[in-house]
Amino acid sequence: MLDSFHNSTYGPRAANMPRDLDGYVHLTAEAWLAAPMDSAGEPMTREQAEGLAGQARAAVRAAEAALAVWRQEG
C-alpha cells in the first residue's frame, strides 16, 4: 500500500481528501508527520496525524466507491 499520493490521482473526487501544502494525501500518521504543513501553528501531534490519516483513508474509500459506480454506469 502506498503511504502517499497526489490528490490529482482522484480528480474531482479528491475534494474531501485532506492534503499537505504540496497537494499530497497521506494514509499513515508517519507520512503526515513528515509532510510539509502550514508552519504558522504548533507542530502536528501524533493524534492529529492519526486523525488525518483516518480521514484520508475514509475519503479514499468513498472516492473508490464513487469511481466504481461511475464505471458501472459508463
Order of alpha helices (4+ residues) and beta strands (2+ residues): beta-beta-alpha-alpha
